[in-house]
Protein backbone atom coordinates (compact mmCIF):
# COMPACT_ATOMS: atom_id res chain seq x y z
CA UNK A 1 0.00 0.00 0.00
CA UNK A 2 1.35 3.36 -1.01
CA UNK A 3 -1.55 5.48 0.19
CA UNK A 4 -5.18 5.40 1.27
CA UNK A 5 -7.66 3.95 -1.21
CA UNK A 6 -10.59 6.36 -1.48
CA UNK A 7 -14.18 5.34 -2.07
CA UNK A 8 -14.97 6.06 -5.69
CA UNK A 9 -13.55 5.34 -9.11
CA UNK A 10 -10.19 3.62 -9.39
CA UNK A 11 -8.32 2.11 -12.31
CA UNK A 12 -6.06 -0.97 -12.54
CA UNK A 13 -2.98 -1.14 -14.74
CA UNK A 14 -1.21 -4.50 -15.20
CA UNK A 15 1.87 -5.50 -17.22
CA UNK A 16 4.22 -8.45 -17.70
CA UNK A 17 7.53 -7.01 -16.43
CA UNK A 18 9.64 -10.03 -17.25
CA UNK A 19 8.24 -12.41 -19.86
CA UNK A 20 9.41 -16.02 -19.98
CA UNK A 21 8.41 -19.56 -20.90
CA UNK A 22 8.84 -21.01 -17.39
CA UNK A 23 8.81 -17.93 -15.13
CA UNK A 24 7.19 -14.51 -15.61
CA UNK A 25 7.08 -11.45 -13.37
CA UNK A 26 3.73 -9.64 -13.35
CA UNK A 27 3.07 -6.17 -11.93
CA UNK A 28 -0.12 -4.24 -11.25
CA UNK A 29 -1.09 -0.87 -9.81
CA UNK A 30 -4.35 0.50 -8.47
CA UNK A 31 -4.59 4.12 -9.59
CA UNK A 32 -6.64 7.08 -8.42
CA UNK A 33 -6.31 9.49 -11.30
CA UNK A 34 -2.64 9.02 -12.17
CA UNK A 35 -1.54 8.35 -8.56
CA UNK A 36 -0.76 4.75 -7.57
CA UNK A 37 -2.23 3.78 -4.19
CA UNK A 38 -1.49 0.03 -4.32
CA UNK A 39 1.19 -2.00 -6.07
CA UNK A 40 1.39 -5.76 -6.51
CA UNK A 41 3.92 -8.12 -8.04
CA UNK A 42 3.58 -11.83 -8.71
CA UNK A 43 5.75 -14.56 -10.16
CA UNK A 44 3.84 -16.80 -12.55
CA UNK A 45 5.60 -20.17 -12.74
CA UNK A 46 4.84 -23.13 -15.02
CA UNK A 47 3.60 -26.08 -12.94
CA UNK A 48 4.79 -29.68 -13.17
CA UNK A 49 3.85 -33.03 -11.65
CA UNK A 50 5.53 -33.68 -8.29
CA UNK A 51 2.57 -35.46 -6.67
CA UNK A 52 4.62 -38.64 -6.15
CA UNK A 53 7.25 -36.78 -4.08
CA UNK A 54 5.10 -34.11 -2.36
CA UNK A 55 6.08 -33.64 1.31
CA UNK A 56 6.31 -31.16 4.17
CA UNK A 57 2.73 -29.87 4.24
CA UNK A 58 1.21 -28.98 7.61
CA UNK A 59 -1.58 -31.18 8.92
CA UNK A 60 -5.07 -30.05 7.78
CA UNK A 61 -7.12 -27.92 10.17
CA UNK A 62 -10.56 -28.83 11.49
CA UNK A 63 -13.00 -27.41 8.95
CA UNK A 64 -15.12 -24.28 9.37
CA UNK A 65 -18.23 -26.40 9.96
CA UNK A 66 -16.66 -27.81 13.15
CA UNK A 67 -16.61 -24.38 14.80
CA UNK A 68 -19.48 -22.60 16.51
CA UNK A 69 -19.84 -19.07 15.19
CA UNK A 70 -18.88 -16.30 17.65
CA UNK A 71 -19.83 -12.66 17.61
CA UNK A 72 -17.83 -11.33 14.67
CA UNK A 73 -17.20 -7.84 15.99
CA UNK A 74 -16.20 -7.05 19.55
CA UNK A 75 -18.55 -4.66 21.35
CA UNK A 76 -17.98 -1.07 20.30
CA UNK A 77 -16.31 -1.86 16.95
CA UNK A 78 -17.74 -0.06 13.95
CA UNK A 79 -19.08 -1.92 10.92
CA UNK A 80 -16.71 -2.32 7.99
CA UNK A 81 -14.34 -4.91 6.57
CA UNK A 82 -15.06 -7.48 9.29
CA UNK A 83 -18.67 -7.63 8.11
CA UNK A 84 -17.68 -8.48 4.51
CA UNK A 85 -16.22 -11.84 5.58
CA UNK A 86 -17.81 -14.72 7.49
CA UNK A 87 -15.35 -15.71 10.25
CA UNK A 88 -15.02 -19.04 12.12
CA UNK A 89 -12.40 -18.98 14.88
CA UNK A 90 -10.49 -22.16 15.79
CA UNK A 91 -8.14 -20.36 18.20
CA UNK A 92 -8.12 -16.81 19.55
CA UNK A 93 -10.48 -13.97 18.62
CA UNK A 94 -10.25 -10.26 17.88
CA UNK A 95 -10.83 -9.30 21.51
CA UNK A 96 -8.23 -11.85 22.74
CA UNK A 97 -4.63 -10.70 22.14
CA UNK A 98 -2.30 -13.44 20.93
CA UNK A 99 -1.90 -15.92 18.09
CA UNK A 100 -5.03 -16.87 16.20
CA UNK A 101 -6.38 -19.38 13.72
CA UNK A 102 -9.46 -18.42 11.72
CA UNK A 103 -11.43 -19.57 8.69
CA UNK A 104 -12.82 -16.84 6.46
CA UNK A 105 -15.27 -16.78 3.55
CA UNK A 106 -16.04 -13.61 1.61
CA UNK A 107 -19.65 -12.47 1.76
CA UNK A 108 -19.26 -9.92 -1.03
CA UNK A 109 -17.08 -9.86 -4.16
CA UNK A 110 -14.04 -7.61 -4.40
CA UNK A 111 -15.38 -6.29 -7.70
CA UNK A 112 -19.14 -5.83 -8.09
CA UNK A 113 -20.63 -8.45 -10.39
CA UNK A 114 -17.55 -10.73 -10.36
CA UNK A 115 -17.21 -13.93 -8.35
CA UNK A 116 -13.88 -13.93 -6.48
CA UNK A 117 -11.39 -16.63 -7.44
CA UNK A 118 -9.92 -18.93 -4.79
CA UNK A 119 -6.65 -16.97 -5.06
CA UNK A 120 -8.46 -13.69 -4.43
CA UNK A 121 -10.23 -15.27 -1.44
CA UNK A 122 -6.88 -16.47 -0.09
CA UNK A 123 -5.36 -12.98 -0.41
CA UNK A 124 -8.26 -11.41 1.54
CA UNK A 125 -7.90 -13.85 4.46
CA UNK A 126 -4.08 -13.81 4.40
CA UNK A 127 -4.17 -10.01 4.59
CA UNK A 128 -6.17 -10.44 7.82
CA UNK A 129 -3.34 -12.28 9.60
CA UNK A 130 -2.39 -9.17 11.58
CA UNK A 131 -5.95 -9.00 12.95
CA UNK A 132 -6.20 -12.74 13.57
CA UNK A 133 -2.96 -12.63 15.57
CA UNK A 134 -3.44 -9.25 17.21
CA UNK A 135 -0.84 -9.22 20.00
CA UNK A 136 -2.08 -6.04 21.69
CA UNK A 137 -5.45 -4.55 22.60
CA UNK A 138 -6.81 -3.11 19.34
CA UNK A 139 -8.52 -0.31 21.26
CA UNK A 140 -5.14 0.98 22.46
CA UNK A 141 -2.77 0.01 19.62
CA UNK A 142 -2.56 0.19 15.84
CA UNK A 143 -0.58 -2.49 14.00
CA UNK A 144 -1.07 -1.89 10.31
CA UNK A 145 0.60 -4.09 7.73
CA UNK A 146 2.57 -2.21 5.06
CA UNK A 147 2.71 -5.19 2.71
CA UNK A 148 1.70 -8.82 2.24
CA UNK A 149 3.88 -11.59 0.81
CA UNK A 150 2.34 -14.93 -0.23
CA UNK A 151 4.26 -18.13 -1.00
CA UNK A 152 2.04 -20.95 -2.28
CA UNK A 153 2.98 -24.55 -3.01
CA UNK A 154 -0.33 -25.30 -4.77
CA UNK A 155 -3.33 -23.34 -6.03
CA UNK A 156 -6.05 -22.77 -3.41
CA UNK A 157 -9.52 -24.25 -3.91
CA UNK A 158 -12.98 -23.39 -2.66
CA UNK A 159 -14.58 -20.55 -0.73
CA UNK A 160 -13.20 -21.10 2.79
CA UNK A 161 -9.59 -20.09 3.53
CA UNK A 162 -7.86 -20.25 6.92
CA UNK A 163 -4.84 -18.46 8.35
CA UNK A 164 -2.95 -19.70 11.42
CA UNK A 165 -1.06 -16.56 12.40
CA UNK A 166 1.36 -15.29 15.03
CA UNK A 167 2.90 -11.85 15.57
CA UNK A 168 6.22 -10.55 16.86
CA UNK A 169 6.40 -6.92 18.05
CA UNK A 170 9.92 -5.52 18.19
CA UNK A 171 11.27 -2.70 20.40
CA UNK A 172 11.29 0.02 17.68
CA UNK A 173 7.67 0.26 16.54
CA UNK A 174 7.93 -2.55 13.98
CA UNK A 175 6.51 -6.06 13.91
CA UNK A 176 6.03 -9.10 11.72
CA UNK A 177 3.18 -11.53 11.19
CA UNK A 178 3.75 -15.09 9.97
CA UNK A 179 0.84 -17.18 8.74
CA UNK A 180 0.22 -20.72 7.52
CA UNK A 181 -2.56 -20.81 4.90
CA UNK A 182 -5.15 -23.53 4.36
CA UNK A 183 -8.16 -24.35 2.23
CA UNK A 184 -10.66 -27.15 2.85
CA UNK A 185 -8.21 -29.65 1.31
CA UNK A 186 -5.28 -28.70 3.56
CA UNK A 187 -2.10 -26.62 3.63
CA UNK A 188 -1.71 -24.20 0.68
CA UNK A 189 1.23 -21.96 1.60
CA UNK A 190 2.54 -19.23 3.90
CA UNK A 191 2.09 -15.50 4.35
CA UNK A 192 4.20 -12.72 5.85
CA UNK A 193 3.38 -9.13 6.78
CA UNK A 194 5.54 -6.24 8.02
CA UNK A 195 3.81 -4.11 10.65
CA UNK A 196 3.98 -0.53 11.86
CA UNK A 197 3.03 -0.62 15.58
CA UNK A 198 1.83 2.62 17.20
CA UNK A 199 -0.30 3.62 20.19
CA UNK A 200 -3.69 5.07 19.20
N, C-alpha and C positions, 0 to 999 in steps of 0.2 A: 504494500500500500504506500502510495506516494502522498496522498492527500485524502480529505474526506470526499465521499461519493454523495453528491447531492441527489435529492429526489428530483426527477425530471428526466429529460432526454439525455441519453449518453450514446456513444458510438464505439464500436469495437473494430480494431485494426489488427489483422493477423498476417504473419509472413513466415516463410521457411527461411531461417537464417543460415542454416548449413544443410544443403541437400545431400543425400547419400542413398545408396542402395540398401545398406544394413542399418545405418544410424542417421537420423535427421534431428536438427535442433529447430524447434518451433518457438515463435515469440508472439505475444499478443499484448495489446494495450487497451484499456478502457479510457475513453477520452470524453471530456466535457469541453465542448468547443474544440480547441486545439491543445488543451492541457491534459496530459496523462495523469490519471488518479490511481490507476492500478496497472501493474505490469506482471506478466506471467511468462515463464519459459518452461518448455517440456522437451525431453528427449523421446523421440519416437524410434523404437528399436524393433527390428524384424524378429518375430517369435520363432521358436523351434520346438522340437519334441524332446523334453527331458523328463517325461512322466516316470520312466523306469528308474531314474536316479534321484527323484525329488526327495529332499530331506530338510530338516531344520525348522519346519513350521511349528508355531506355538499350538498348543492344544486348543480345540474349538471352545467357545464360550457357551454357557447355557443360553438358549434362544430368548428373544424378546417376549415370547408368549409364556415363559416360565416366571416372569416378573410381574408383581402386582404394581399397577400404575400408582405413582405418588403425585402429590400436588406438583405441578410443573414449574411454578414460579413461587419463590418464597414470598411471604407476606410483605407488602410494601413495594415490591418490584413492579415497575411499569410494564405494560404490554409492549411487545416488539418481537425481536428475532426468536426468542424462546417459544413464542406461540406459533411460529411457522414450522416447527418440527415437533413430532410426537416423540417423547423421551421415555425410556424404560431403564431405570437405574439398577445395575447389578451390585455396585459398591459405591459408597459415597452419595453425595447430593450437593446441589448448589449452596445450600445453607450449612454444609458440613465441610470445613476446610480439610484438605488432604487429597491423596490420590483418589481417582474415580474411574469407574468403568460404566459406560452407558451405551445403550442402543439408541439410534435415532432414525426416524423416517420422515422425510419431508412431507408436509401437508400441502404445500403450494409449490408450483414450479418456479425456478429461477427466472425464467423468461415466460411471460404470459402466453398461453396457448401452446407451449412446448413441454412435452413430458421430459423430466430430467433423466439423463443416462445414469447407469450405476456409477460411473466415474465421477459425474457431477455430484451425486448423492454422497459418495465417499469424501469428496473435497469439503462439502458442507459440514459433515460430522467431524472430520479430522481438524478442521479449522476451529472446532469447539473444544479441542483438547485443553486449552488454557482455562476454560470455564469448568470442564469436567473435573479437572485436577486443581481447582482453586486452592492455593495453599494458605490464603489469608482471608479475612472477612471482607467480602465484596463491598460491604457498606462503608468500610474504612480505607480500602486500598483499590487502586487500579492496577491491573497487570494485562496490558494490551500487547498482543503479538504484532510484531512488525513484518513478519513474513511467515510462510508455511512451506515446508519442504516435504514432498511425498516420495517414498521409494516403495514400489510395488513389485512383487514377484509373480503376480498373476492378475488378470483383469478381475475387478469386482463384479458380483452378480446380485440382482435383486434390489428390493427397496430398503431393507434394513441394513444399516452399517453400525458397527460398534467401534469405540475407541477406549482402550485401557491406558489411561494417561497418568503421568506423575510429573511434578514440577520441582525445580531447584531454583531458589532465590539466592542470588549472590549478595555480597556486601556493598555493591556500588550502584544499586538501582537497576540491575539487569537480572534476567532469569531465563531459564530454558524449560521447555515442555517436551517430553518424549512420549510418544504414543505407539501402541501396537494396534493395528487395524484389522477388523474382521467383517465378513459378511456371513450370511446364514450357512455357508458351506465351510467356513473356517478362516484361518489366518490369510490375510491379503498382502500386508506390508507394514510399513512403519511411517510415522510422521515426526516432524520436529518443528518447533516454533521458538523464536527468540522473543523475549519479553522485555518491555519497559515497565518497571515496577515503581509506582509513586503513591504517596498518600493522597486521598481525595481532599 
